[in-house]
């Protein structure tokens, strides 16, 4: 193969890892297995082996675990400063880069992020301070879907007081200055007035925390709002009814 064509092929694979631009939706029907035991009794894949399977340009493999979809390894890594998640089948012959959608709740299981950095950033809290189940939310007050989701979140905390939301202002349509001012105000009333596009006078604020949030969203490829990050790092994109939110949170709710 000519060098130019080989390089183009490698670049295309790296681009697929970084952007995950084309959805590759896998639909699983029923449980499959090799035998009576766990899949990991027969199959294994180390981070070093995973890196060797992937195209050149991968800087680091952070984690390799059995995927929620049977017969696949979930491989999480980093390339050129951006995190990625791809899947490798148990035979080691196929690489899948794209979105895997869980049918029961529409969750994109390819979007699972580390929470510690996001939890350390300032946020407006909706719900009780002592609520044990906390969801991180990325929102933009100029986004109609974000406003719709906020209304549904209000219903969730009324119905399930053990749930709270920490709301981060991610400026996609709003300005960084506006996001910083609302974040510093730390007021649900101010946030809801901003959703209603009411005029307010807010003092100027340092945008450092907003810039840190933008950097976090870039590294974890969170490109749209609203986005909810569940306690296990799974990301739910878009607005959904309160009942669906409670259903998605069921695994984290205290036992009755």
N, C-alpha and C positions, 0 to 999 in steps of 0.2 A: 504494500500500500504506500503511495507517495507520502512523503513527510507532511506536506501541507494538508492532505486529506486526513492523515492520522491525527494531527494537531486539532483540526476542526472537530473531529469526533470526540476528542478528549474535552475540548472546551464546551461542547454541547452537553456532555454528561455532567461536568462541573456546574454548568448553568442550571441543569435540572435539579441538582442537589441544593443549590442556593435558593432558587426561586420557587420550586414546587409549583410551577405555573399551570401545568396541565393536570386536571383532576384524574386520578386513577382510582376509581371507586371499586372496592371489592365487596361483593355481597356473599356472606357466609350463610349457608343453610345447614343447620344441624351440626353436631359435634363429630369431629374426625380425629382419629388417632392411629398410632402404629401398633398398639397392643393394649394390654391391660394397665400398664404403668403410665407414668408421666412422660411427655414428649422428651423432656430433658434427660430421661434415663438412657435414651439412644442417641440424642443429638446434642451437640455443643458448638458454640462459636465464641471465641475470645475476642476482646477488642483488637488485638494484634491481627488475628485472622480476618476480622471484618475490614480493617484498614487495608489489608493486602487485596481484598476482593474489590474494593471500591476504586474508582478511577483516580489518577494522580490529581493532586490539588487539595486532598483532604488533610488538614493539619493535625486533627486529633479526634479520637473516638472516646466519648465520655462514658457511654453505657451501652451494653448489649443485653437485652432481656427478651424472653418469649413474648411475642405480640399477642394482643387480645384476639386477633384473627389466627386461627389454627394454621400450623405449618409454616409460620413466618417468624423471623427474628426482627425485633425492633432495634434499629441501630441509631443512636443519637451521637452527633459529633459536631465538629466546627470546621469551617473552611473560610479563609479570608475574613475572619472576624465575625462571621454569621453562623448561628446555630442551624442545624438541619436534622430532620428525622427521615430515615428511609427504612425500607424493609428488604431483607434478604431471605429467600426461601431456604428450607432445611437442606436442600441439595447443594446450596451455594452456587447455583447456576443463574439465578435471576435476581435482578435488582428492581425494586418498585419504588418510584419517587412520585408522590402525589398525595391526594387526600383520600383517607379511608373514613367513610361515614358510618356511624353506628345507627342502624335503622330505627331502633326503638325510641330514641330521643333526638336524632339528628345531630349528635355530637360528632365533631371532627376529631377523631382520636390521634390524628397526626399533629394536633396542636396541644402539646403538653409542655409546660414551661416550669422553670425553677421559681419558687415563690419568695424566697428569703429577701432578695433584692427589692421586689415589688412591695413586700410587706413593710420594708424599712422606709419607704417613701411616704410623705404626708398624704392624707386622704380625708374626704368628708364622710363621716360615718352615718349610715342609715340603719337604725336598729339599736337594740340595747347594748350597752357597753360590756355587759357580762355574757352576751350571747356566745355559745361555744362554737357555732358553725359560722365561719366568716368567709365571704366571697369577695374577691377583689374585682372591681369593675372599671373598665376603661370607657370613657364617655366624652362626647363633645356636645356642648349646649346648643349648637346650631344644627344638630342632627335630629331629624324628626323621629327616627327609630330609637334614638337614645332617650328622647322624652317619653315615648311610649313604654320603653322598658322600665324607666324610672317609676312610672305609674304602677306597673305590674310588681315591681320590687316593693313598693309601699304596701301593696296587698299581701305580699309574702310575709313581711315582718309583722303585720297585723294578725295573720293566721298562724304563723309559726314564730313566736318570740325568741326561740332559740337560734334564729338565723339573723345575721347582720351583714350589711354590705359596706365595703370601703370603696368610695368613689374617687377615681383619679381622673383629672381633666387632661385628656390627650388632645392637643390642638391639631386638628386636621382641617376644619373649616374656621374655627375660632382662632384668634391670635394667641401666641405664647404669653403675651402680657395679660390678656383677658383670663387665660387659664390660671396664670400665677396669682392674679388678684383674687379669683374665686377660691383657689386652693388655700390661700393665706387667710381669707375671711372665715373659712372652716364653718360655714353656715348652710344648713339645709334650706333655710328660707331664701337666702341669696341665690343658691343653686337653682331652686325651683322658679324664682323670678327670672333668672337668666334663661331657663328653658322656655318661659313664656315670652321671652324677648322684651321684657320690661326694662326701661331705662333705670340705671343705678349708678351711683358714684362710689367706686371702690378705690382705695388708695393703691398706688403702684406697688408692685412687689418684685422681689428678686426672682428671676426665672430659672435659677439653677436647678431647682427640683423638677420643674417642667422639662428642662433639657435632659435631665437624667431619665425621666420617664420616656421621652422621645427616643433616647438611646436604647433603653431597655426594649421598647416596642420594635425598634429596627432590628436589634440582634435576635429577637425571638420571632420576627416576621409577623407581628401583630399589626396588620396594615389597615384595619377598619374598625369603626365603632358602630354599635356597642360591642364590647367583648367582655365576657365574664370568665374569670379564672376560678375554678372550683378548688376546694381544699387539697385535692390531689394533683393540682397543676393542669388538669384538663381544661381546655378553652372552649367555651360555647360562644359562637358568633351570632349576632343579631338579636332582635327582640323576640320574646316568646311569652305566652300567657303565664300568669302566676301559678296555675296548676301544673304546667310543664316545668317551671322552675323548681317547684317543690318536689316533683317527681325526680328531677335530676339530682336534687340534694338528698334524696332519701337515704342513700348509703352512708351519709355523714351524720344524720340526725340521731340524737340519743335514743336508745331503746325505750319504748313506753314502760 
